[in-house]
Amino acid sequence: MSKDDLRRRYEEVSQWPLITLAVLFVAAYAWGVLRPDLPGWLLSTLRVVTVVTWPVFLADYVLRLALAEQRWHFVRRNWVDGLAVLLPLLRPLRVLSLVRVARVLDRRLTSTLHGRVAAYVTAIASLVVFMASLAAFDAERSAPGASITSYGDAVWWAITTITTVGYGDAYPVTPEGRLVAVLLMISGIALLGVVTAAVASWFVGRVAEAAQAQDDADDAELRSEVRALAAEVRALRAELAGQYADGGEVRRTGSG
């Protein structure tokens, strides 16, 4: 068994534990941000959960890299995973940890192209908006002159940013919040490109299906006409053969 086969086998076995761990990370991070008035011991526990997940994801990335036969190719294909494990302790960049959820969920999505794109875009957009709004709210709520002072404001800002609308009524003022905004803008442009490509692919597929159906119908009609023509030729041939047979019999009778 090759290294790539071992890596794929490992990814199949580890996907659900990693999904569970990623969900725990998201829950712990969200709970700590949205409820800063929790008891001190509980907040400390939530911080421990968010920190402990990082070595696990790091070990997962290192193991998959070690099992890859073409390691530079693996690094280029999974550069976002690498970024997510290299920069986990910067609070605004914790949003990158959701990449692990999306990358693992991608292995469980439907096998058809359009089903995979639709599910992928929906899941990624929801996760990005949720986590980016948390990160922005965490960075902005206590900043002087901040316009994002509630989680509702943060969600509204994240939605208008990822959709590239950008009304400007809410915007980050801290360096951390602006870094989250940059990541969110890039994500929005990337998702918009994926949606555009998926819609174009769907239209092309429908046109191709219609053309193929028309070709099949034309072929069926042509085959039917050929069969009818062949039947007529056989009938004419039989009729001519009968006439020749009758003419020969008459000539033989007359000569006798």
N, C-alpha and C positions, 0 to 999 in steps of 0.2 A: 504494500500500500504506500502510495506517494505521500509526501508532506502535505500537498494541497488536499488530498483525500482525508488525511488526518485532521487538517484544519476545518474542513467542511463538517466532518463528523463531530468535532468539538463544538462548533458553532450550533449544530442541531441540538446537542445535549445541553449546552449552557444557556440557550436563549431564554427559557422560562425562568430560571434563577436570576438571570440578569434583568429581565423585565420586572420581576418582583422587587429586586433591589432598587431599580430605578424608580419604581412607584413609591417605595418607602422614602427615597431621597426627596422626590417631589412633594410628598405629603409632609415630611418633616420641615422642609424649607418653607413651604407655603404656610404651615401652621405657625412657625416661628415669626414669619413676617406679618401675618394678619393678626396675630394675637400676641403682641409684645408684653401684655400684662399678665401672661401666664406665670405661675410660680417659678422661682429661680431654678429649682432642680429639674423641672420639666423643660425649661428653655435650654439648660445645659445638656439634657438628654437629646433634645432635637439637634443641637449643634454637633454632638458626638455622632449621631446618625449621618448627618450630611458630610462629616469629615471621614468617617470610616468607609463610606462607599467609594471614595477616591482610590485607595489602594487596590480594591477589588477590580475596578474598571481598568486601572493601570496594569494589573497582573493579566487581565483578559487581553488587553491590547498587546502586551509584550509576548504573551504565549502565542497569539495568532500571528504576530510578526515572526516569531521563531519557527513556526510551522509553515510559513510561506516559502515556496521555492524561489520566487523572484521577489526579494524583499523590497527593493526600490519601487517596483511596480505596486506592491501592497501599500507602501507608504503613500505613493501618489494617489492611489484609489481611495485610501482611507485617511486622508490628511485631516478631515474634520474630526474624526475619532481621536487622532493624535493630539490635535489642538485641545479637545475636550479634556484629555487626561493630563496635558502638560500645564494647563492654566486653570486648575480647579479652585484654588484657594482665594483668587480674586473674586470678591463678592458679586460684582456685576457679571463676571464671566461664568458664574455658576449656571447661567442659562444654557451654556453649551452642554451641560450634562444631560439635557433632554435629548440630545442627539443620540445617546445610547438607546433611549426608548424607541426613537423613530427607526434607527438602524436595525434593531432587533425585531420590531414589529414588521418591518419591510419583508422579513423572511417568512412571515405568517400570512401575508396578504394574498389575494387571489392571483392565479397564474395568468389571467388575461391582462393585456396591456392596459386597456381602459379601466378595468376594475382596479388594477394596481395603482394607476395614476390617481384615480378619484379618491381611493381610500388613503393613499399616501399624502396627497395634498390636504385633505380634510384633517387627518391626524396631525400632520406637521404644523399646519396653520393654527389649529387649536392649541397645541402645545407651546408653540412659539409665542402666541398672544398671551397665554396664561403665565408662562415663566418670565417673559419680558416685562409684563405689567407688574409682576411681583418684584423683579429686580429694580425696576424704575421706582416703584413705590418705596422700596426699602432705602434707596439712595436719596430720594427727593423729599420725603415727607417732613423732614426736620431742617431742610436747607432754607436759608434766608431768601425771600423772594420767589419761592417755588410756586409753580402753578399746578403741580401734581401733589395734592395734599390728602387725597383719599384713594382707596383702591379702585373705586368707580372711575375717578379721573384717569388713573393709570391704564385701566382697560380701554377706555375711550381713546386715549392717546395711542395705545398700542395698535388698536384696530385701524385708526386713521393713518398711522405710520406704515403699517405693513401693507395696506392697500394703496400706498403712494398717494393718498389724498392730502393729508397734512394740512388741516384747517388752521393750525397755528394758535388755537385757543389754549392748548396745553403743550408744554415743551419742557425738556429737562434743562436744569441750570448747573448741575454738578458734573464734574468730569466723568464720574461713574455712570450717571444717567445718560450722558451724551454717548458714552461708549456703547451702552445698551442700545441707544437709538441707531448708531451706525450698524450694529449687528442686525437690528430689526429691519433697517432699510435694505440691506443686502439680502436678507431673507425674503423680503417682500418682492424685490426684483426677480430673485430666483424662482419663487413660487409663481409669479406672473408669467415668467417664461415657460415654466412647466405646464401651466394651464393653457397658454396659447398653443404650445406644441401639441398638447393632448386634443384640443378642439380641432386643430388643423388635421391631426392624424385621424380623428373621428370622421371629419368630412371626406378626407381622401379615401378612407375605408368604405364609407357609404357609397361614394361614387364608384369605387372599384367593384363593390358588391353588386350595384345596379348594372354596371357594364358586364360583369360576369353572368348575371342572371339573363340579361338580354342576349348575350352570346350563346348561353345554354339553350334559350328558347329558339334562337335562330338555327342552332345546330339540330335541335329536335325537329323543327319544321323542315329543315333540309333533308334530314334522314327520312322523315315521313314521305316527303315528295319523291325521294330516290326509291324508297320501297314501293310506292304506288307506280312509279314509272317502270320499275323492274317487273312488277306484276303485269302491267300492260304489255310489256315486251314479251314476257312469257306467254301471255294469252295470244298475242298476234303470231308468235312463233308456232304455237300449237295449232292455231287456225290455218296458217299457211301450210304446215305439215299435213293437216287433214285434207286441204284442197289438193295438194300434190298427190296424196295417196288416192283420192277419188279420181283425179285425172289419169293416173297410171292405170287404174282398174278399168276405166272406160276404154282406154286405148287398147288394152289387152283384149277386152271383150270384142271390140270392133274388128280387130285383126283376125280373130278366130272365126 
